[in-house]
Amino acid sequence: MAREGVKAREVKRQRLVAKYADKRAELKAAGDYEGLDKLPKNSSAVRLHNRCKLTGRPRGYMRTFGISRVTFREMALAGKIPGVRKASW
């Protein structure tokens, strides 16, 4: 389980990226790299990192479900994810 501060920092970055997305696109199109440099560093989309929505785990993230592989396995075995069942052949 990730610390609450780490999760909060990631949420803050997501808000900043959304807030400055239009301005960043305009500056990029105009080629104004000095203007881009003055924007907050955390407003760059490159600094975002996918994390599990439930536990905050940064590794083993499954985009389709928005959770980590560990959480996915637990929920799938418990039958909490519709349409997912254990493979057998």
C-alpha positions in Angstrom: 0.0 0.0 0.0 1.4 3.4 -1.0 1.6 6.2 1.5 -1.2 8.7 1.3 1.2 11.5 0.5 2.5 9.7 -2.6 -1.0 9.1 -3.8 -2.0 12.8 -3.2 1.1 14.0 -5.0 0.1 11.9 -8.1 -3.5 13.3 -8.0 -2.0 16.9 -7.7 0.1 16.2 -10.8 -3.0 15.0 -12.7 -4.8 18.2 -11.9 -1.9 20.3 -13.0 -1.5 18.5 -16.3 -5.2 19.0 -17.0 -5.1 22.7 -16.0 -2.1 23.6 -18.2 -2.8 21.2 -21.2 -4.2 23.9 -23.5 -1.5 26.5 -22.6 1.2 23.9 -23.1 -0.1 22.9 -26.5 -0.2 26.5 -27.6 3.3 27.2 -26.5 4.6 24.1 -28.1 2.9 24.9 -31.4 4.4 28.4 -31.4 7.8 27.1 -30.5 8.0 29.2 -27.4 10.4 27.1 -25.3 11.1 29.9 -22.8 7.4 30.1 -22.1 7.2 26.3 -21.6 10.1 26.5 -19.2 8.2 28.9 -17.0 5.3 26.5 -16.5 5.3 24.3 -13.4 7.4 21.1 -13.9 4.5 18.9 -12.7 2.3 20.3 -15.4 4.1 18.1 -17.9 2.3 14.9 -18.9 5.6 13.0 -18.9 5.8 13.3 -15.1 2.6 11.3 -14.6 2.8 7.7 -13.5 0.0 5.2 -13.5 -0.9 3.9 -10.1 -3.5 1.4 -8.8 -6.7 3.2 -8.0 -7.2 1.1 -4.8 -3.8 0.5 -3.4 -1.6 3.1 -5.1 0.9 0.5 -6.3 3.1 1.9 -9.1 4.2 -1.3 -10.7 2.2 -4.0 -12.4 -0.5 -1.6 -13.5 -3.2 -2.9 -15.9 -4.6 0.0 -18.0 -7.8 -1.9 -18.9 -9.0 -2.1 -15.3 -7.0 0.8 -13.7 -5.7 -1.5 -10.9 -2.5 -3.4 -10.2 -2.0 -7.1 -11.1 -2.1 -8.1 -7.4 -5.4 -6.3 -6.8 -6.8 -7.6 -10.1 -6.0 -11.2 -9.1 -7.6 -10.8 -5.7 -10.7 -9.3 -7.1 -11.0 -11.7 -10.0 -10.8 -14.7 -7.7 -13.4 -13.2 -5.4 -15.7 -12.7 -8.4 -15.8 -8.9 -8.1 -14.8 -8.2 -11.7 -17.7 -9.0 -14.1 -16.8 -11.1 -17.1 -13.4 -12.3 -15.7 -12.8 -15.8 -14.6 -9.8 -18.1 -14.2 -8.6 -19.7 -17.4 -8.5 -23.5 -17.6 -7.4 -25.7 -20.5 
